Amino acid sequence: MAGIEDIKNAAEKAAGKVKEAVGNTTDNDRLKTEGQTDQAKASAKQGVTDVKDAAHGVADSFKSENK
């Protein structure tokens, strides 16, 4: 279910933004970097989810044409 994955990825990205903001506020470079890394991971996961969704859409369109 892409919807659930979208929500998980958005939550992970939001958590990364919070970590980055806390790292900026407290001058904690490690926490700032962790937050940026978490955001990048979430974006990459979302990209994979988007590709899967597109592939399913193409497959569904072929199924519809062949009925």
MITIDREN-242240 format. One record per atom (N, C-alpha, C, O): atom name; z, x, y. Coordinates in pm, whole numbers, plus 50000, padded with zeros to 5 digits. Atoms other than C-alpha are relative to their C-alpha. Layout:
residues N
+------+-------+-------+-------+
: palo :     z :     x :     y :
+------+-------+-------+-------+
:   CA :     Z :     X :     Y :
...
+------+-------+-------+-------+
This chain:
residues 67
+------+-------+-------+-------+
: palo :     z :     x :     y :
+------+-------+-------+-------+
:    N : 50000 : 50083 : 49882 :
:   CA : 50000 : 50000 : 50000 :
:    C : 50000 : 50088 : 50125 :
:    O : 50096 : 50159 : 50154 :
:    N : 50016 : 49918 : 49882 :
:   CA : 49877 : 50163 : 50313 :
:    C : 50099 : 49960 : 50110 :
:    O : 50146 : 50046 : 50185 :
:    N : 49908 : 50046 : 49897 :
:   CA : 50099 : 49950 : 50536 :
:    C : 50135 : 50067 : 49992 :
:    O : 50193 : 50106 : 50094 :
:    N : 49871 : 49934 : 50019 :
:   CA : 50414 : 50096 : 50388 :
:    C : 49989 : 50148 : 50034 :
:    O : 50078 : 50204 : 50098 :
:    N : 50021 : 49858 : 49967 :
:   CA : 50274 : 50448 : 50413 :
:    C : 49989 : 50021 : 50150 :
:    O : 50041 : 50118 : 50203 :
:    N : 50012 : 49991 : 49854 :
:   CA : 50183 : 50386 : 50777 :
:    C : 50137 : 49998 : 50065 :
:    O : 50164 : 50074 : 50158 :
:    N : 49864 : 50013 : 49944 :
:   CA : 50541 : 50283 : 50849 :
:    C : 50081 : 50126 : 49973 :
:    O : 50150 : 50176 : 50061 :
:    N : 49927 : 49877 : 50034 :
:   CA : 50686 : 50584 : 50666 :
:    C : 49954 : 50116 : 50087 :
:    O : 50035 : 50193 : 50137 :
:    N : 50053 : 49890 : 49920 :
:   CA : 50455 : 50822 : 50851 :
:    C : 50042 : 49987 : 50146 :
:    O : 50076 : 50086 : 50211 :
:    N : 49957 : 50022 : 49861 :
:   CA : 50538 : 50665 : 51188 :
:    C : 50148 : 50033 : 50016 :
:    O : 50188 : 50092 : 50117 :
:    N : 49856 : 49969 : 49994 :
:   CA : 50911 : 50692 : 51113 :
:    C : 50024 : 50151 : 49995 :
:    O : 50108 : 50203 : 50068 :
:    N : 49985 : 49855 : 50010 :
:   CA : 50875 : 51056 : 51011 :
:    C : 49957 : 50068 : 50131 :
:    O : 50020 : 50164 : 50176 :
:    N : 50047 : 49944 : 49874 :
:   CA : 50678 : 51130 : 51327 :
:    C : 50103 : 49976 : 50111 :
:    O : 50129 : 50065 : 50193 :
:    N : 49899 : 50032 : 49899 :
:   CA : 50939 : 50954 : 51542 :
:    C : 50124 : 50088 : 49983 :
:    O : 50181 : 50136 : 50082 :
:    N : 49885 : 49913 : 50025 :
:   CA : 51220 : 51151 : 51376 :
:    C : 49970 : 50142 : 50047 :
:    O : 50057 : 50210 : 50101 :
:    N : 50040 : 49868 : 49953 :
:   CA : 51028 : 51470 : 51449 :
:    C : 50004 : 50011 : 50151 :
:    O : 50044 : 50113 : 50206 :
:    N : 49995 : 50000 : 49854 :
:   CA : 50996 : 51373 : 51814 :
:    C : 50144 : 50007 : 50049 :
:    O : 50173 : 50075 : 50148 :
:    N : 49858 : 49996 : 49962 :
:   CA : 51371 : 51314 : 51832 :
:    C : 50055 : 50140 : 49980 :
:    O : 50124 : 50193 : 50067 :
:    N : 49955 : 49863 : 50024 :
:   CA : 51440 : 51653 : 51673 :
:    C : 49949 : 50095 : 50108 :
:    O : 50024 : 50178 : 50160 :
:    N : 50058 : 49913 : 49897 :
:   CA : 51205 : 51821 : 51917 :
:    C : 50070 : 49979 : 50134 :
:    O : 50101 : 50076 : 50204 :
:    N : 49933 : 50030 : 49873 :
:   CA : 51368 : 51645 : 52214 :
:    C : 50141 : 50057 : 50003 :
:    O : 50185 : 50112 : 50103 :
:    N : 49864 : 49945 : 50006 :
:   CA : 51717 : 51741 : 52099 :
:    C : 49994 : 50152 : 50009 :
:    O : 50076 : 50214 : 50077 :
:    N : 50017 : 49855 : 49993 :
:   CA : 51597 : 52098 : 52047 :
:    C : 49971 : 50047 : 50142 :
:    O : 50023 : 50150 : 50186 :
:    N : 50029 : 49966 : 49860 :
:   CA : 51456 : 52104 : 52400 :
:    C : 50124 : 49987 : 50087 :
:    O : 50152 : 50073 : 50170 :
:    N : 49881 : 50027 : 49918 :
:   CA : 51773 : 51957 : 52549 :
:    C : 50108 : 50104 : 49977 :
:    O : 50175 : 50146 : 50071 :
:    N : 49892 : 49906 : 50034 :
:   CA : 52006 : 52197 : 52367 :
:    C : 49954 : 50145 : 49996 :
:    O : 50031 : 50234 : 49960 :
:    N : 50057 : 49865 : 50006 :
:   CA : 51779 : 52502 : 52393 :
:    C : 50006 : 50058 : 49859 :
:    O : 50027 : 50178 : 49841 :
:    N : 49998 : 49959 : 50140 :
:   CA : 51768 : 52515 : 52013 :
:    C : 49855 : 50010 : 49952 :
:    O : 49793 : 49910 : 49916 :
:    N : 50140 : 49979 : 50038 :
:   CA : 51430 : 52667 : 51927 :
:    C : 49971 : 49961 : 49856 :
:    O : 49863 : 49911 : 49825 :
:    N : 50020 : 50035 : 50142 :
:   CA : 51478 : 52617 : 51552 :
:    C : 49982 : 49849 : 49983 :
:    O : 49893 : 49805 : 49912 :
:    N : 50008 : 50146 : 50010 :
:   CA : 51537 : 52243 : 51591 :
:    C : 49872 : 49948 : 50065 :
:    O : 49809 : 49856 : 50014 :
:    N : 50124 : 50038 : 49932 :
:   CA : 51248 : 52214 : 51836 :
:    C : 49880 : 50023 : 49907 :
:    O : 49792 : 49938 : 49896 :
:    N : 50109 : 49966 : 50091 :
:   CA : 51016 : 52387 : 51588 :
:    C : 49998 : 49909 : 49878 :
:    O : 49892 : 49867 : 49833 :
:    N : 49992 : 50093 : 50113 :
:   CA : 51140 : 52172 : 51299 :
:    C : 49943 : 49863 : 50038 :
:    O : 49870 : 49802 : 49960 :
:    N : 50052 : 50128 : 49953 :
:   CA : 51063 : 51861 : 51502 :
:    C : 49849 : 50002 : 50011 :
:    O : 49783 : 49906 : 49970 :
:    N : 50146 : 49989 : 49987 :
:   CA : 50712 : 51981 : 51580 :
:    C : 49935 : 50005 : 49862 :
:    O : 49829 : 49946 : 49840 :
:    N : 50052 : 49991 : 50137 :
:   CA : 50658 : 52066 : 51212 :
:    C : 50002 : 49864 : 49932 :
:    O : 49906 : 49825 : 49865 :
:    N : 49990 : 50135 : 50058 :
:   CA : 50780 : 51722 : 51103 :
:    C : 49891 : 49909 : 50054 :
:    O : 49832 : 49830 : 49980 :
:    N : 50105 : 50082 : 49940 :
:   CA : 50538 : 51560 : 51346 :
:    C : 49863 : 50036 : 49944 :
:    O : 49781 : 49948 : 49916 :
:    N : 50128 : 49955 : 50054 :
:   CA : 50249 : 51770 : 51218 :
:    C : 49982 : 49952 : 49856 :
:    O : 49873 : 49910 : 49817 :
:    N : 50006 : 50047 : 50138 :
:   CA : 50332 : 51682 : 50856 :
:    C : 49969 : 49850 : 49996 :
:    O : 49886 : 49805 : 49917 :
:    N : 50021 : 50145 : 49997 :
:   CA : 50348 : 51312 : 50941 :
:    C : 49856 : 49967 : 50041 :
:    O : 49795 : 49876 : 49986 :
:    N : 50138 : 50022 : 49958 :
:   CA : 50013 : 51330 : 51120 :
:    C : 49902 : 50031 : 49888 :
:    O : 49804 : 49959 : 49868 :
:    N : 50086 : 49963 : 50111 :
:   CA : 49855 : 51505 : 50823 :
:    C : 50005 : 49893 : 49890 :
:    O : 49901 : 49855 : 49835 :
:    N : 49986 : 50106 : 50100 :
:   CA : 49994 : 51244 : 50583 :
:    C : 49927 : 49874 : 50045 :
:    O : 49864 : 49806 : 49964 :
:    N : 50068 : 50119 : 49948 :
:   CA : 49862 : 50969 : 50809 :
:    C : 49849 : 50016 : 49987 :
:    O : 49778 : 49920 : 49959 :
:    N : 50142 : 49973 : 50016 :
:   CA : 49520 : 51133 : 50802 :
:    C : 49954 : 49974 : 49857 :
:    O : 49848 : 49916 : 49835 :
:    N : 50033 : 50024 : 50141 :
:   CA : 49521 : 51127 : 50422 :
:    C : 50001 : 49850 : 49971 :
:    O : 49912 : 49800 : 49902 :
:    N : 49992 : 50145 : 50020 :
:   CA : 49629 : 50761 : 50425 :
:    C : 49878 : 49931 : 50060 :
:    O : 49823 : 49839 : 50001 :
:    N : 50117 : 50060 : 49934 :
:   CA : 49349 : 50678 : 50668 :
:    C : 49873 : 50021 : 49918 :
:    O : 49790 : 49931 : 49907 :
:    N : 50117 : 49972 : 50083 :
:   CA : 49091 : 50846 : 50444 :
:    C : 50002 : 49912 : 49875 :
:    O : 49898 : 49859 : 49835 :
:    N : 49988 : 50086 : 50118 :
:   CA : 49222 : 50657 : 50141 :
:    C : 49962 : 49856 : 50035 :
:    O : 49890 : 49790 : 49961 :
:    N : 50033 : 50137 : 49956 :
:   CA : 49201 : 50329 : 50335 :
:    C : 49849 : 49983 : 50018 :
:    O : 49792 : 49882 : 49979 :
:    N : 50145 : 50007 : 49977 :
:   CA : 48843 : 50405 : 50436 :
:    C : 49926 : 49999 : 49866 :
:    O : 49829 : 49925 : 49850 :
:    N : 50065 : 49995 : 50131 :
:   CA : 48750 : 50490 : 50078 :
:    C : 50014 : 49865 : 49928 :
:    O : 49920 : 49818 : 49864 :
:    N : 49981 : 50131 : 50061 :
:   CA : 48900 : 50163 : 49955 :
:    C : 49909 : 49897 : 50066 :
:    O : 49855 : 49809 : 49998 :
:    N : 50087 : 50093 : 49929 :
:   CA : 48706 : 49977 : 50223 :
:    C : 49856 : 50012 : 49955 :
:    O : 49786 : 49912 : 49939 :
:    N : 50138 : 49978 : 50047 :
:   CA : 48380 : 50134 : 50110 :
:    C : 49986 : 49944 : 49859 :
:    O : 49888 : 49876 : 49828 :
:    N : 50006 : 50049 : 50138 :
:   CA : 48456 : 50057 : 49746 :
:    C : 49999 : 49847 : 49999 :
:    O : 49925 : 49785 : 49923 :
:    N : 49996 : 50148 : 49994 :
:   CA : 48542 : 49696 : 49835 :
:    C : 49868 : 49943 : 50048 :
:    O : 49826 : 49837 : 50001 :
:    N : 50128 : 50051 : 49950 :
:   CA : 48218 : 49656 : 50026 :
:    C : 49892 : 50005 : 49891 :
:    O : 49807 : 49917 : 49884 :
:    N : 50095 : 49994 : 50111 :
:   CA : 48020 : 49768 : 49721 :
:    C : 50028 : 49889 : 49899 :
:    O : 49936 : 49831 : 49842 :
:    N : 49964 : 50107 : 50092 :
:   CA : 48211 : 49522 : 49504 :
:    C : 49952 : 49866 : 50053 :
:    O : 49904 : 49782 : 49976 :
:    N : 50043 : 50126 : 49939 :
:   CA : 48133 : 49241 : 49749 :
:    C : 49849 : 49983 : 49991 :
:    O : 49800 : 49872 : 49971 :
:    N : 50146 : 50006 : 50005 :
:   CA : 47762 : 49325 : 49751 :
:    C : 49948 : 49971 : 49860 :
:    O : 49842 : 49911 : 49843 :
:    N : 50047 : 50013 : 50137 :
:   CA : 47738 : 49326 : 49373 :
:    C : 50043 : 49868 : 49935 :
:    O : 50018 : 49848 : 49816 :
:    N : 49957 : 50128 : 50058 :
:   CA : 47886 : 48977 : 49323 :
:    C : 49891 : 49898 : 50010 :
:    O : 49910 : 49784 : 49966 :
+------+-------+-------+-------+
